[in-house]
């Protein structure tokens, strides 16, 4: 568990090969003052919003293959994607994410690895 809110609990995958959870690894890649500050601020604003209201389906961009449950935030235009699985309005499991450098996650070696890790 990463964070507990009244409306939702945030969890993250923690691989045995890493010290940090996948969510923590995501934020470590984009420290304050980097070129993606605005995108990180947008993602943090969405996390705050979800924490207050719950993991409602409309807050997520469906990104995975049909039926695998993989989604991403933010749903608005951004240079970054943070991947997650929404199990319910109250349970959200985060993976990792990165720079959206291709038109689809399937075309990106980096992003496709993050999506496949969640599946």
C-alpha positions as CSV (number, residue, x, y, z in Angstrom):
1,X,0.0,0.0,0.0
2,X,1.3,3.4,-1.0
3,X,-1.5,5.7,0.3
4,X,-4.8,5.2,2.1
5,X,-7.6,7.6,1.4
6,X,-11.2,7.5,2.6
7,X,-12.4,7.0,-1.0
8,X,-9.6,4.8,-2.4
9,X,-6.4,3.0,-1.5
10,X,-3.3,3.3,-3.7
11,X,-1.1,0.2,-4.2
12,X,2.0,-0.2,-6.3
13,X,3.8,-3.2,-7.7
14,X,7.2,-3.8,-6.0
15,X,9.5,-6.0,-8.0
16,X,12.1,-8.1,-6.1
17,X,14.9,-6.6,-8.2
18,X,14.3,-3.0,-7.1
19,X,14.3,-1.2,-3.8
20,X,11.5,1.2,-4.8
21,X,7.9,0.4,-5.8
22,X,7.1,1.0,-9.5
23,X,5.2,4.2,-8.6
24,X,8.2,5.5,-6.7
25,X,10.5,4.6,-9.7
26,X,8.2,6.6,-12.0
27,X,8.5,9.8,-9.8
28,X,12.2,9.3,-9.4
29,X,12.7,9.6,-13.2
30,X,11.2,13.1,-13.2
31,X,12.7,15.1,-10.3
32,X,11.5,18.6,-9.6
33,X,13.0,21.1,-12.1
34,X,13.0,18.6,-15.0
35,X,11.6,19.3,-18.4
36,X,8.4,17.4,-17.4
37,X,7.4,19.4,-14.3
38,X,4.0,20.5,-15.9
39,X,3.2,16.9,-16.8
40,X,4.1,15.6,-13.3
41,X,2.0,18.4,-11.8
42,X,-0.9,17.2,-13.9
43,X,-0.5,13.6,-12.8
44,X,-0.2,14.7,-9.1
45,X,-3.4,16.8,-9.5
46,X,-5.2,13.7,-10.9
47,X,-3.9,11.5,-8.0
48,X,-5.2,14.1,-5.5
49,X,-8.5,14.2,-7.3
50,X,-8.8,10.4,-7.3
51,X,-7.8,10.3,-3.7
52,X,-10.7,12.6,-2.8
53,X,-13.4,11.0,-5.0
54,X,-12.3,7.5,-5.6
55,X,-11.0,5.6,-8.7
56,X,-14.0,6.3,-10.9
57,X,-13.7,4.8,-14.3
58,X,-14.0,8.1,-16.1
59,X,-10.7,9.3,-14.6
60,X,-8.7,6.9,-16.6
61,X,-7.5,6.4,-20.2
62,X,-7.9,2.8,-21.3
63,X,-4.5,1.8,-22.7
64,X,-4.0,-2.0,-22.5
65,X,-5.5,-4.8,-24.5
66,X,-9.2,-5.5,-24.3
67,X,-10.0,-7.0,-20.9
68,X,-6.7,-6.6,-19.2
69,X,-7.7,-3.6,-17.2
70,X,-4.6,-1.5,-17.8
71,X,-5.3,2.2,-17.8
72,X,-3.2,5.4,-17.7
73,X,-3.4,8.8,-16.2
74,X,-3.8,11.6,-17.1
75,X,-6.7,11.4,-19.5
76,X,-5.8,14.8,-20.9
77,X,-3.0,15.6,-23.3
78,X,0.4,15.0,-21.6
79,X,3.9,13.9,-22.6
80,X,3.9,11.3,-19.8
81,X,1.9,8.2,-19.0
82,X,1.5,6.5,-15.6
83,X,0.0,3.0,-15.9
84,X,-2.3,1.4,-13.4
85,X,-5.0,-1.1,-13.0
86,X,-8.3,0.1,-11.5
87,X,-9.8,-2.9,-9.7
88,X,-12.7,-0.9,-8.3
89,X,-13.6,2.6,-7.2
90,X,-11.7,1.9,-4.0
91,X,-8.6,0.0,-5.2
92,X,-6.0,1.3,-7.6
93,X,-2.7,-0.6,-8.4
94,X,0.1,1.5,-10.0
95,X,2.8,0.3,-12.2
96,X,5.4,2.5,-13.8
97,X,5.3,4.8,-16.7
98,X,7.3,7.2,-18.8
99,X,7.6,9.6,-21.7
100,X,5.0,9.1,-24.4
101,X,7.5,9.0,-27.4
102,X,5.4,7.1,-29.9
103,X,1.8,7.2,-31.1
104,X,0.9,4.1,-29.1
105,X,2.4,2.3,-26.1
106,X,2.8,-0.9,-28.3
107,X,5.4,1.0,-30.5
108,X,7.5,2.1,-27.5
109,X,9.9,-0.4,-26.0
110,X,9.9,1.4,-22.6
111,X,6.1,1.9,-22.3
112,X,5.2,-1.6,-23.6
113,X,7.4,-3.1,-20.9
114,X,5.5,-1.1,-18.2
115,X,2.1,-2.1,-19.6
116,X,3.2,-5.8,-19.9
117,X,4.4,-5.8,-16.2
118,X,0.9,-4.9,-15.1
119,X,-0.7,-7.6,-17.1
